[in-house]
Amino acid sequence: MKLEEKLNKGLKRGYRAKILASDIDLKVTEKLESSRPEVQLKGFRKGQAPIALLKKMYGKQMFGEAMQETIDELIRAHFETSGHKPAQQPDVQMVNETYKDGDDIEVSLNYEKLPTIPKADFSKIKLKKLVADIDKPSVDEALSNLASSAENFEKRKKSVKAKKGDQVIIDFLGKIDNQEFDGGKADDYPLVLGSNSFIPGFEDQLIGTKEGQRLDVKVAFPSDYGSKALAGKAAVFDVVIKSVNEPKPAKIDDELAKKFGATGIEDLKDQISGRLQMEYGHATRAILKRELMDKLDKIIKFELPTGLVESEANQIAHQLWREENPDKKDKSPDTITPTDEHSKIANRRVKLGLLLAELGSENKLVVSEQETQEALMQKAQQYPGQEKAFFEYIQKNPQAKEQLKAPLFEDKVIDYILELSTVTEKKVSKEELKKAVEKIETV
């Protein structure tokens, strides 16, 4: 049994092989013989049933298993001998057009192999690392933003109308078909106009109201509202405006600091400096990585598996379609034709992905279990109150765990290349760093 090469063009390979029916029959007999000691059929002692009878009863099932095992062994031996690594799942098919029981089996094997990645002299790569210092104005600006986010509300004059962003203290009573409903009543309720915390349209009708004013607010509950009894129903709320309050930034003092978990204002400033340092560091890393990837894409050339590129282009096209049509994300078309731009992005991604994977493997770079667990803990923090469910999901889905490890592995390879490259620091302002980040995000 031997594979005969039918296609050898670029990375594409195609083979044919004939599997003799006698070989499959022999394997079926061997499988039945090995299982016979445990088989007990009516009229025979355990392990004494004739092979001919076992073939009659289990032959078709065993034939399928034997054929699959034979094909698997053939393909495994081929890849071990050739040294090829398929870029995607190989296409294996039975090609007998007029097959009948007892015939030899003809199979085809088609795939694209992974390319040979050319060696590169990374010492010739020159990169600039943009570095911004943390200055007092940056810390003061961050403090001011915190104070705004922790704003207090002060009562406006009675004659002043409520604006978007104001807080109104209200009593309300809601009715549907002139009947009160559960959850539709509250007194002294603080509502910030524009917060979108009430039914759509409710807050808009309170803009322009004044203290002491009474009005009917007419709204309709959304069709997908959480309560089925209220979903899609029209309601009228009797609302009394008890107070209109304007937002005022909190004072920058020790009390503000304590609201954010600091011991005092100086401690809060130190925390802000540390956070800004981390943010600047992430920005610096992102810019440097992008510059490196651009240079690798430019200087390293090799043939790409067309199947991988097409698959990646399709994924990009579908992802962008969902981003551009968020209201139709569950109704995306079955097929979206990738554009030339999608294919260009896919070519870059596939090339750099194969390059980084090869470098990582060649230099035995691995993500440790400790690093994986730390990444899992950080990811779990994004799901407060659902950490247990997140960890259970990861345990049941090994692929999700591998997806989490992928960026960690990529960073290790990037660090390896950067160590071999020539990297010089360049001092820039916060604004220049921000513009550089915005530039790579829009490319």
C-alpha positions in Angstrom: 0.0 0.0 0.0 1.7 3.2 -1.2 0.7 6.8 -1.8 1.2 7.9 -5.4 1.9 11.6 -5.9 -0.6 13.3 -8.2 -0.1 17.0 -7.4 3.1 18.9 -6.4 2.6 22.6 -7.0 3.8 25.2 -4.6 2.6 24.1 -1.2 -0.2 22.0 -2.6 0.1 18.2 -2.5 -2.2 15.5 -3.8 -1.9 11.7 -3.6 -3.8 8.6 -4.5 -3.6 5.1 -2.9 -5.2 1.8 -3.4 -6.1 -0.2 -0.2 -6.6 -3.9 -1.0 -9.8 -5.5 0.1 -7.8 -8.5 1.3 -5.8 -6.2 3.6 -9.0 -4.8 5.1 -10.5 -8.3 5.5 -7.3 -9.5 7.2 -7.6 -6.6 9.7 -11.3 -7.3 10.3 -10.4 -10.9 11.0 -7.6 -9.9 13.4 -10.0 -7.5 15.3 -12.7 -10.2 15.6 -10.1 -12.7 16.8 -8.8 -10.4 19.5 -12.4 -9.7 20.7 -13.7 -13.3 20.4 -12.6 -14.4 23.9 -15.0 -12.0 25.4 -18.0 -12.7 23.1 -20.7 -15.1 24.1 -23.4 -16.0 21.5 -26.4 -18.1 22.1 -25.6 -21.8 21.4 -21.8 -21.3 21.9 -19.6 -21.3 24.9 -17.9 -17.9 25.7 -15.1 -17.3 23.3 -16.0 -20.2 21.0 -18.2 -18.5 18.4 -17.0 -19.2 14.8 -15.2 -16.3 13.1 -17.5 -16.8 10.1 -20.6 -16.1 12.3 -18.9 -13.1 14.0 -18.2 -11.7 10.5 -21.8 -12.1 9.6 -23.0 -10.3 12.7 -20.3 -7.7 13.2 -18.5 -7.6 9.9 -19.9 -4.4 8.5 -19.2 -2.5 11.7 -15.7 -3.9 11.9 -15.1 -3.2 8.2 -15.7 0.5 8.8 -13.4 0.6 11.8 -10.7 -1.4 10.0 -10.9 0.9 6.9 -10.6 4.1 8.9 -7.7 2.7 10.9 -5.9 1.7 7.7 -6.4 5.1 6.2 -5.2 6.8 9.4 -2.1 4.7 9.5 -1.4 5.4 5.9 -1.7 9.2 6.4 0.3 9.2 9.6 3.1 7.2 8.0 3.1 9.6 5.0 3.5 12.7 7.2 6.2 11.0 9.3 8.2 10.1 6.2 7.7 13.3 4.2 8.1 15.6 7.2 5.2 17.7 5.9 3.0 19.5 8.3 -0.5 20.2 6.9 -1.6 23.8 7.1 -5.2 22.7 7.6 -7.1 19.5 8.1 -6.2 17.3 5.1 -8.9 16.4 2.6 -9.3 12.6 2.5 -11.9 11.0 0.3 -12.8 7.6 -1.1 -12.8 8.0 -4.9 -14.2 4.7 -6.2 -17.1 5.8 -8.3 -18.6 2.3 -8.6 -17.5 0.8 -5.3 -19.2 -2.4 -4.2 -18.5 -4.8 -1.3 -15.3 -6.8 -1.9 -13.7 -4.2 -4.1 -10.3 -2.6 -3.4 -10.7 0.9 -2.0 -9.1 4.0 -3.7 -8.6 7.1 -1.6 -7.2 10.5 -2.3 -5.2 12.7 0.1 -5.0 16.5 -0.6 -3.5 19.2 1.5 -1.3 22.3 1.6 1.8 21.9 3.6 3.2 24.6 5.9 6.0 26.5 4.2 9.7 26.6 5.1 10.2 29.8 7.0 13.4 31.6 5.9 16.0 32.6 8.5 16.3 36.3 9.3 19.1 38.4 10.8 17.1 40.3 13.5 20.2 42.3 14.5 19.7 44.4 11.4 16.2 45.5 12.5 16.3 49.0 14.0 13.4 50.3 16.1 12.5 53.4 18.1 10.9 53.0 21.5 8.7 56.0 22.4 8.8 56.8 26.1 6.8 59.4 27.9 7.4 60.6 31.4 4.7 61.1 34.1 4.5 64.8 34.8 2.6 66.8 37.3 0.0 68.2 34.8 -0.9 64.6 33.8 -1.5 63.6 37.4 -3.5 66.8 38.0 -5.6 66.1 35.0 -6.3 62.6 36.1 -7.2 63.9 39.6 -9.6 66.4 38.0 -11.3 63.6 36.0 -11.7 61.5 39.2 -13.3 64.5 40.9 -15.7 64.9 38.1 -16.6 61.2 38.2 -17.3 61.5 41.9 -19.4 64.6 41.4 -21.9 65.8 44.1 -25.2 67.4 43.4 -26.3 70.8 44.7 -29.8 72.1 44.6 -30.7 74.6 41.9 -32.9 77.6 42.4 -36.6 76.6 42.3 -37.2 78.5 39.0 -34.3 76.8 37.1 -35.3 74.1 34.6 -33.7 70.7 34.7 -31.0 70.0 32.1 -29.4 66.8 30.8 -26.9 65.7 33.5 -28.9 67.2 36.3 -30.2 65.0 39.1 -33.9 65.2 39.8 -35.6 63.9 43.0 -39.0 62.5 42.0 -42.0 60.7 43.3 -43.6 58.5 40.6 -46.6 56.2 40.2 -46.9 54.1 37.1 -50.2 52.7 35.7 -51.1 50.4 32.7 -54.7 50.6 31.6 -55.3 52.8 34.7 -54.1 50.0 37.0 -51.0 50.2 39.2 -48.3 47.5 38.6 -45.6 46.0 40.8 -42.4 48.1 40.8 -44.0 51.1 39.3 -44.0 53.3 42.4 -41.2 55.1 44.4 -40.8 58.2 46.5 -37.7 60.5 46.7 -36.1 58.7 43.8 -32.8 60.3 42.6 -32.6 60.2 38.8 -29.7 61.6 36.7 -31.2 62.8 33.4 -29.3 61.2 30.6 -28.2 58.2 32.6 -30.6 56.0 30.6 -31.5 54.1 33.7 -35.2 54.3 33.1 -37.5 53.2 30.3 -36.5 54.8 27.0 -38.2 58.2 26.6 -38.9 58.6 30.4 -35.9 60.8 31.2 -36.3 63.0 28.1 -39.7 64.1 29.2 -38.2 65.4 32.5 -35.8 67.8 30.8 -37.1 71.3 31.1 -39.1 70.6 34.2 -38.9 72.6 37.5 -39.1 71.9 41.2 -42.7 71.4 42.3 -44.0 70.5 38.8 -46.3 67.6 38.3 -46.7 65.8 34.9 -47.8 62.6 33.2 -44.9 60.8 31.5 -46.2 58.5 28.7 -43.8 55.6 27.7 -43.9 52.1 26.3 -42.0 49.2 27.8 -39.6 47.6 25.3 -40.8 44.4 23.7 -37.8 42.6 25.2 -38.3 44.0 28.7 -37.3 41.6 31.6 -40.9 41.3 32.9 -43.2 39.5 30.4 -46.2 41.1 32.1 -44.9 44.6 31.2 -43.1 43.9 27.9 -44.5 46.0 25.1 -47.2 47.6 27.2 -47.9 51.4 27.2 -47.7 53.0 30.6 -48.4 56.4 32.2 -46.4 57.7 35.1 -47.7 60.4 37.5 -44.4 62.2 38.3 -43.7 65.0 40.9 -40.5 66.9 40.6 -39.4 67.5 44.2 -35.9 68.9 43.5 -33.6 69.8 40.7 -29.9 69.4 41.5 -26.9 70.4 39.4 -23.7 68.4 39.3 -20.6 69.7 41.1 -17.2 68.1 40.9 -16.0 66.8 44.2 -13.2 68.7 46.0 -9.7 67.3 45.5 -8.9 66.4 49.1 -8.3 63.5 51.5 -12.1 62.8 51.5 -12.0 62.3 47.7 -9.0 60.0 48.0 -10.7 57.8 50.6 -13.6 57.4 48.2 -11.2 55.7 45.8 -9.5 53.5 48.5 -6.5 55.7 49.2 -5.3 56.8 52.6 -5.0 60.4 51.6 -4.5 62.7 48.6 -0.8 62.0 48.3 -1.4 58.3 48.3 -4.0 58.8 45.6 -1.5 60.8 43.5 1.0 58.0 43.9 -1.6 55.5 42.7 -2.5 57.7 39.8 1.2 57.9 38.8 1.5 54.1 39.0 -1.6 53.7 36.8 -0.4 56.2 34.3 3.0 54.6 34.2 1.3 51.3 33.4 -0.9 52.9 30.7 2.1 54.6 29.1 4.0 51.3 29.2 1.2 49.5 27.4 1.1 52.2 24.8 4.9 52.1 24.3 4.8 48.4 23.9 1.9 48.5 21.4 3.7 51.1 19.2 7.0 49.2 19.4 5.3 45.9 18.6 3.5 47.4 15.6 6.7 48.9 14.2 8.4 45.5 14.6 5.5 43.6 12.9 5.6 46.1 10.0 9.3 45.5 9.5 9.0 41.7 9.7 6.1 41.8 7.2 8.3 43.8 4.8 11.7 42.0 5.0 10.5 38.3 5.3 9.0 36.7 2.3 7.7 33.1 1.8 4.8 31.4 0.1 1.6 31.3 2.1 -1.0 28.4 2.2 -3.9 29.8 0.1 -6.5 27.8 2.3 -5.3 29.5 5.5 -5.4 33.0 3.8 -8.9 32.4 2.4 -10.1 31.2 5.8 -8.6 34.2 7.6 -10.0 36.6 5.0 -13.5 35.1 5.5 -13.2 35.5 9.3 -12.1 39.1 8.9 -15.0 39.9 6.5 -17.6 38.4 8.9 -16.1 40.1 11.9 -16.1 43.5 10.3 -19.7 42.9 9.0 -20.9 42.2 12.6 -19.1 45.3 13.9 -20.7 47.4 11.2 -24.1 45.8 11.8 -24.4 45.4 15.6 -28.2 45.2 15.4 -28.0 42.3 13.0 -25.2 40.3 14.6 -27.4 37.2 15.0 -28.6 37.4 11.3 -25.3 37.6 9.5 -25.4 36.3 5.9 -24.0 32.8 5.4 -21.5 34.0 2.9 -19.7 37.4 2.7 -17.3 37.9 -0.1 -14.0 39.2 1.2 -12.6 42.3 -0.4 -9.0 42.8 -1.6 -8.4 44.7 1.7 -9.6 41.8 3.7 -7.3 39.5 1.8 -4.4 41.9 2.3 -4.9 41.9 6.1 -5.3 38.1 6.0 -2.0 37.7 4.1 -0.2 39.7 6.8 -1.8 37.9 9.7 -1.1 34.4 8.3 2.5 35.3 7.4 3.3 36.8 10.8 1.4 34.1 12.6 3.4 31.3 10.9 6.7 33.2 11.4 6.1 33.7 15.2 5.0 30.1 15.6 8.1 28.8 13.9 10.4 31.1 15.9 8.7 30.0 19.2 9.0 26.3 18.4 12.5 26.6 17.1 13.7 28.4 20.2 11.6 26.2 22.6 9.6 29.2 23.9 6.7 28.0 26.0 4.0 29.5 28.2 4.3 28.1 31.7 1.4 26.8 33.7 2.0 29.6 36.3 1.8 32.2 33.5 -1.4 30.6 32.2 -3.0 30.6 35.7 -2.1 34.3 36.2 -3.7 35.2 32.9 -6.8 33.2 33.8 -7.1 35.1 37.1 -6.8 38.4 35.3 -9.4 37.4 32.8 -11.7 36.2 35.5 -11.7 39.7 37.1 -13.5 40.9 34.0 -16.6 38.8 35.1 -17.3 40.0 38.7 -19.6 37.6 40.5 -19.2 35.0 37.7 -15.6 33.9 38.3 -16.6 30.3 39.1 -18.6 29.9 35.9 -15.7 31.4 33.9 -13.2 28.8 35.4 -15.7 26.0 34.7 -16.1 27.1 31.1 -12.3 27.1 30.7 -12.0 23.6 32.2 -14.6 22.3 29.8 -13.2 24.1 26.7 -9.5 23.4 26.2 -9.6 25.5 23.0 -10.6 28.5 25.1 -7.6 28.0 27.3 -5.3 27.8 24.3 -6.8 31.0 22.9 -5.9 32.7 26.2 -2.3 31.4 26.0 -1.9 32.5 22.4 -1.1 36.2 23.1 1.2 35.2 26.0 3.2 33.0 23.6 3.2 35.8 21.0 4.6 38.2 23.5 7.4 35.8 24.4 8.4 35.6 20.7 8.2 39.3 20.3 10.5 39.8 23.3 12.9 37.2 21.8 13.1 39.2 18.6 13.4 42.6 20.4 16.4 41.3 22.3 18.2 40.6 19.1 17.1 43.9 17.4 18.6 47.3 17.9 16.1 49.3 20.0 16.8 53.0 20.9 14.6 55.1 23.2 13.0 58.4 22.1 11.5 60.7 24.7 8.1 62.1 23.6 5.3 64.0 25.2 2.0 62.4 26.4 0.2 63.9 23.4 2.8 62.5 21.0 2.5 59.0 22.6 -1.3 59.3 22.3 -1.2 60.2 18.7 1.2 57.4 17.9 -1.3 54.9 19.5 -4.2 56.4 17.6 -2.3 56.0 14.4 -1.7 52.3 14.9 -5.3 51.7 15.9 -6.6 53.3 12.7 -4.2 51.5 10.3 
